[in-house]
């Protein structure tokens, strides 16, 4: 989401000004030699708040945060003894595996959502520790989403997570051992991690999560009530630590980190202990260009891809850019989103009860003015609406909840009145009931409630409301599909689907903070779950998504997520959250700059931003039926997984998108076992073509999160050509679009 000039000029500068003079940045190539006298530490310690741009530009502070703060404090306490590589949570979850970890002695993980840890990541961590590496998992604000019991990642740790309470309510403070501030107490004074530190001067910690030490683990710190706060142990040939509270200058341990003089020394001792058994040696890598063979059979087709897969919220929720005009409209139209989704918002369509009969409308009691404005903008932009009915979710209108009813305590009357509001909207937009000659499916998708507060105690209440709505819509408005959810999914979505049964037509998803890989791996599980229980197939729509990072990491994430999204026929579409830039809870969302000014690292209002925008632009021609694609790297096994390739055919039009993934350190793929660094790939593209009586032209363009361009040279494909070959070299983090027509 950062602008072109920031990405080109400011990011390299701020990467060097991380506040840690000895810290390697993600863009720094792996050195060919590293002194074993230093302990090499990999920090996967946060979302985009851990990035230099957020800290130095947006947050306007010289104080590093999260992993950078830890590294800076350790550098002061033990100068020259550690080298640090900092990855944001996305890069860590996407690219860290056993191969990548082989160059480090210690891995610290914090502020990272456990449900987005792939099997590749967790297996890699397990192998890393088993062979002598050290792992520290640090409780943080996102701790409650771990839910990793029984996984390889949890098996390595010295304690289990206290997640039982989370299985009924993920906000449940029953997952915390201490909910108020406390001073940690020493439980093992002679252990090297805590020995010799002045714990008497340590400030309070804000809270502590429940952990359950395993056999042979050692508790080093505890709460005044005796609950474990810090546990250490050994696994295989390596070591691990689980902290239930101490992380960095974050929500749980901010004062502790910033005001305790021994904080840097504490982490230096922890890292030293974790790394003492490491047998890792520095790799000497030979840099070379890899060769990848890509074959496309455009005579065959798979599932169909439409603009709905690449939708962006562009109407109701963005006053900075709606109605779209000027540069913002021009940028939006350049992405070829005709026919894509947009989500409309109902706030208070029935400000006063229309009458006492929820089965009949007094149309004078309804106000459709705001909805009609949104619908007009939707038609102007040639988009398809999803109608989100959400007022009842947030206690509006007041008359609806006057009897004490709510989404978690719905009376029969409450559920019936919500159903009436939904029916009134559908009937207004579609021109009557299904038996009316004026009935038209202007609205096909109805969403009931935004991120409903579903957990083990409230799921029945929401299902009651949902089923009441679904029954009325299905009865009176044929063709309208009713969906819901959108909120925190694990483990409540399957429970909701089970109770809603076949009344639900589509599932709304909001997978914030997930890698694209894990978003759709989980969706595949949901599809299989329904099939195994004999429930009807449903569609899935991501009605909001993003990853909490900025810059080329964001571009990399978005490219990878779309290569996953286009494969799933059960995915009816996706909507990126916000077209215009938007600040919510400290996070930035959006594709176009909304006018905060250049002092914040941005450009003029409506100017395209270049991480998210470039990804949409790379896929602007990706419409039609997918064609079979195979990718192989016979001379470099494993490299084929780093070259993403897919293709579509729409009549005589063909589009191929290629992307060489950035890799863990943003400079390509490193095969440490074979000692090779692939900083480029040579792609030999071979296509089997459908017949065409006329010559076609191949247009090449590329994007990289810093900008995009259409190459001036064109390639002519002769009429009746049955095959086509082309070779090009691709650098890490660069996407190519090859459009033939």
JOZI-V518744 format. One record per residue. OMEGA is omega in degrees with one decimal (none if undefined). NEAR is the number of other C-alpha atoms within 10 Angstrom. Layout:
omega={OMEGA/OMEGA}
near={NEAR/NEAR}
This chain:
omega={179.6/-175.3/-174.0/-175.2/176.0/-176.8/-177.0/-170.7/-170.6/-174.1/177.6/179.7/-177.2/175.6/179.0/-177.9/-174.6/-175.9/179.3/-172.8/-175.7/-174.2/171.1/175.1/-175.3/-177.4/-177.4/179.1/177.3/179.1/179.5/176.8/175.9/179.9/178.5/177.4/177.4/174.6/-177.0/-172.0/172.7/179.8/170.5/-163.4/169.1/177.8/-172.1/173.0/177.1/-177.8/-176.7/-178.1/179.6/-175.0/-171.8/-174.5/-173.8/-179.3/174.8/179.4/175.1/-177.6/176.3/-178.3/174.3/-175.3/179.3/176.8/178.1/-178.1/-179.4/-179.2/177.6/179.5/177.9/-175.8/-176.5/-175.6/175.0/-175.9/-177.0/166.5/-173.2/168.6/-176.3/172.1/170.6/-173.4/179.3/-177.5/178.9/-178.0/-176.1/-167.2/-177.6/174.8/-177.8/179.3/-177.3/-177.1/-174.9/-179.4/-174.3/174.8/-174.5/173.6/172.4/-179.2/176.3/179.2/-176.2/-175.6/-176.3/-177.2/176.9/174.2/179.6/174.9/178.2/179.5/-175.0/176.7/179.2/178.4/179.4/177.4/-179.6/-179.0/-179.3/-178.3/174.5/179.5/179.0/-180.0/169.3/175.6/-167.2/179.0/-179.4/-175.9/-179.0/179.7/-171.5/179.8/-175.3/178.0/-172.7/-179.3/175.0/-179.8/176.3/179.2/-179.9/-178.0/-178.3/-171.9/-178.2/-179.4/177.2/-179.5/174.5/-171.8/-177.5/-179.6/-177.5/-178.6/175.0/178.2/-173.7/173.7/-172.9/178.2/172.8/176.3/-178.9/175.6/-179.5/-177.2/-179.7/-177.5/179.9/175.9/-178.7/179.2/-178.1/177.4/-180.0/-169.3/-175.1/180.0/-175.3/-179.1/-173.5/-174.4/172.3/179.6/-178.5/-177.9/178.7/179.5/-178.2/175.2/178.9/164.3/-173.1/-177.9/175.7/178.4/178.7/169.2/-176.6/-176.1/177.6/177.9/179.2/173.0/-179.4/176.7/-176.2/177.8/-179.7/173.1/175.7/178.9/176.0/179.0/-178.9/178.3/-179.0/-179.8/-179.7/179.5/-179.9/178.3/-175.3/178.3/-175.2/-175.5/178.1/178.5/172.9/178.0/179.9/-177.4/-173.0/174.7/-177.2/177.7/-175.6/-174.6/-174.0/-173.0/-175.9/-179.9/179.1/-176.9/-171.6/-174.0/-179.3/-179.1/-176.7/-176.2/179.2/179.0/177.1/-179.1/177.3/178.6/179.0/-179.0/178.1/-179.1/-179.0/-173.7/-172.1/-176.7/-177.1/176.7/-178.0/176.4/-178.6/-178.8/172.1/-171.3/174.9/-179.0/178.2/176.3/178.3/178.7/-179.7/177.8/178.8/178.4/-178.0/176.4/-176.6/175.1/179.6/-177.7/178.6/-179.7/-177.7/178.2/178.4/178.3/-179.9/178.9/-173.4/-174.8/176.5/173.8/-172.5/-175.8/-163.3/-164.7/-173.9/-177.6/179.8/-175.3/179.8/-2.6/-177.0/177.5/174.6/-174.9/179.9/178.4/179.5/179.9/178.9/-177.9/-179.8/-178.4/174.8/-176.3/177.2/-179.7/178.5/179.5/160.7/-177.0/177.6/-173.7/170.6/176.8/177.8/-178.0/-179.3/-173.7/173.2/-178.2/-175.9/175.7/-179.3/-179.2/-177.6/-179.3/179.1/-175.6/161.5/-168.9/178.4/-178.6/-176.9/179.2/-177.9/-174.2/-178.3/178.8/179.7/176.6/179.2/-179.0/178.3/177.5/178.0/178.8/-179.5/-178.4/180.0/178.6/176.5/-173.9/161.7/-177.1/178.0/176.6/-167.7/-177.3/-177.8/179.5/-175.2/173.9/-179.8/-2.1/-173.6/-177.9/-177.2/-176.4/-176.1/-179.6/-179.9/179.4/175.7/178.2/179.0/177.3/-173.4/170.3/176.1/180.0/179.6/-179.1/-179.2/179.8/174.5/178.2/178.2/178.5/178.9/-179.4/-179.8/179.1/-178.7/-177.8/178.2/-176.0/-175.0/172.1/177.9/175.1/-175.2/179.9/-179.9/176.8/179.7/-174.8/179.3/-175.6/171.9/177.5/-180.0/-172.9/176.9/179.7/-174.6/174.0/178.1/178.3/-179.9/-175.9/-175.8/169.6/-176.0/-179.4/-171.1/-175.0/-179.6/-179.3/-178.7/178.2/178.0/179.0/-176.7/-177.0/176.8/177.3/-176.0/-178.8/-177.7/-178.6/-179.7/-179.3/-168.7/-170.8/-176.4/178.5/178.2/-177.0/-174.6/-179.1/-178.3/172.4/176.3/-174.7/-179.1/-166.7/-169.1/3.1/-165.7/-176.1/179.7/178.0/177.2/-179.8/-179.5/-176.9/178.0/176.0/-178.3/176.5/-178.0/-178.6/-179.3/-178.0/173.8/-178.0/175.1/-173.0/176.3/175.2/177.2/167.3/178.9/179.1/-174.7/174.6/-172.8/170.9/177.1/178.4/176.7/177.4/179.4/178.4/-179.9/179.8/179.9/-179.1/-178.7/-178.6/177.2/177.6/-177.7/174.5/176.0/173.8/175.1/176.1/172.0/-176.4/170.5/168.7/-179.8/168.5/-170.7/177.8/178.8/170.9/-175.0/171.6/178.0/178.4/179.6/178.8/-176.6/176.7/-177.7/-177.6/-179.4/174.2/174.2/-174.0/-173.8/-176.4/-167.6/179.4/179.8/176.5/180.0/178.6/176.9/175.4/172.7/-176.1/173.6/170.5/179.6/-178.5/-170.6/-178.8/-179.2/177.6/-180.0/178.6/175.1/175.9/171.1/-176.7/178.8/178.0/-175.3/170.0/176.5/173.8/-173.9/178.8/176.7/177.5/-176.4/-175.6/-175.5/-179.1/178.4/-179.5/179.6/168.8/-166.9/171.1/179.6/-175.8/-178.6/-179.7/175.5/-177.3/179.9/-178.3/-173.6/179.1/-174.7/-178.6/179.3/-179.6/177.5/178.0/-179.8/-179.9/173.7/-179.9/-178.6/175.6/-174.1/-176.9/-178.9/-178.3/-177.0/-179.8/-178.3/179.2/-178.5/178.1/-179.1/-177.0/174.3/-175.4/177.0/176.5/175.5/-172.5/177.7/179.9/177.4/175.8/177.0/175.6/178.9/179.6/174.2/-174.0/-174.5/-175.8/-173.4/-178.3/170.9/-179.9/177.4/-176.0/-179.8/177.1/-174.3/179.3/-178.9/176.3/-175.8/174.1/179.2/-178.2/173.7/170.0/172.3/-176.5/172.8/-175.7/177.6/-176.4/167.9/-168.6/168.7/-177.3/176.2/-178.1/-179.6/176.5/178.2/-179.5/176.6/177.2/-178.8/175.2/-178.3/179.8/-176.8/-177.9/175.0/-177.1/-177.9/178.3/169.9/-177.3/-176.2/-176.8/178.0/177.7/-179.6/175.3/-173.9/174.7/177.6/177.2/-179.7/179.5/177.1/178.9/177.8/179.1/175.5/177.1/-176.9/176.5/-179.1/177.2/-179.7/177.4/177.4/172.8/179.5/-176.7/-179.6/176.8/none}
near={28/31/27/22/17/22/23/13/10/15/21/15/14/17/20/15/16/27/22/23/16/19/23/22/19/19/18/13/15/19/10/11/11/16/11/14/9/15/23/25/26/25/24/26/30/27/23/22/21/24/27/26/28/23/20/20/17/16/14/12/11/13/14/24/25/23/29/27/22/24/29/22/25/25/23/14/19/14/14/14/17/20/21/27/23/26/28/25/29/29/24/24/25/23/23/25/22/19/15/22/23/23/20/23/29/32/26/21/21/26/24/28/23/20/18/25/23/19/14/15/21/23/16/21/26/25/21/30/30/18/19/23/29/32/31/22/24/22/26/27/16/13/21/22/18/19/21/17/14/10/13/17/22/20/16/27/26/27/28/18/22/20/24/15/16/21/16/17/20/22/14/15/15/17/23/20/21/22/13/11/15/17/18/24/19/19/19/15/14/11/16/15/22/21/15/14/17/13/17/10/13/19/20/19/22/19/22/29/24/22/23/16/21/16/9/11/18/20/24/24/22/21/21/13/10/12/19/28/29/28/24/27/21/21/20/14/15/26/27/27/29/28/24/30/27/26/27/26/21/18/14/22/22/19/17/23/25/17/14/17/18/21/22/22/20/22/20/25/21/20/25/20/19/30/27/16/18/23/16/19/14/17/19/16/19/14/13/12/16/21/20/24/17/23/19/23/19/24/14/15/16/14/14/17/24/19/23/22/24/25/29/27/23/30/26/22/18/18/12/19/24/17/19/21/12/11/16/24/16/14/20/24/14/12/20/19/22/16/17/23/28/27/27/26/22/22/18/20/22/25/15/14/16/16/13/11/13/18/12/11/16/13/13/9/14/18/15/18/10/16/21/14/14/24/24/14/18/23/13/11/21/15/21/22/23/21/23/21/23/21/22/25/20/14/15/17/18/15/13/22/17/11/12/11/17/21/25/19/17/20/18/12/15/23/26/20/23/25/23/22/23/25/24/23/22/24/21/18/18/20/16/18/20/20/10/11/9/11/17/18/17/17/20/18/22/27/25/28/24/21/17/20/18/25/24/16/11/16/21/19/17/27/23/20/25/25/20/20/25/24/14/16/25/16/11/16/22/15/14/20/21/25/25/26/25/22/20/19/19/16/16/20/20/15/17/21/20/15/16/19/17/16/21/22/20/22/22/22/24/24/22/17/20/26/25/23/20/20/21/19/14/15/16/13/12/19/17/13/15/18/12/9/10/11/15/13/16/19/17/22/24/22/26/21/19/23/22/21/28/26/24/24/25/24/28/28/26/24/30/19/18/18/19/17/22/23/16/17/14/17/21/19/23/27/25/24/23/23/29/28/24/21/9/8/6/12/14/20/24/25/31/30/27/24/16/14/12/12/10/17/19/22/22/15/19/25/21/29/29/31/29/31/27/28/27/27/24/25/23/18/24/30/22/21/21/25/21/16/17/13/21/17/18/12/10/15/11/14/22/21/14/19/24/19/21/22/25/30/26/18/11/15/17/25/26/23/23/22/26/28/25/25/23/22/23/22/21/24/27/24/19/19/11/12/13/19/21/21/21/19/24/15/21/16/17/17/17/16/19/17/14/16/10/13/12/20/15/17/18/20/18/22/24/24/31/22/20/20/14/13/10/8/9/12/12/12/19/15/12/14/16/14/16/13/12/10/13/10/14/22/19/22/21/22/28/23/24/18/20/20/18}
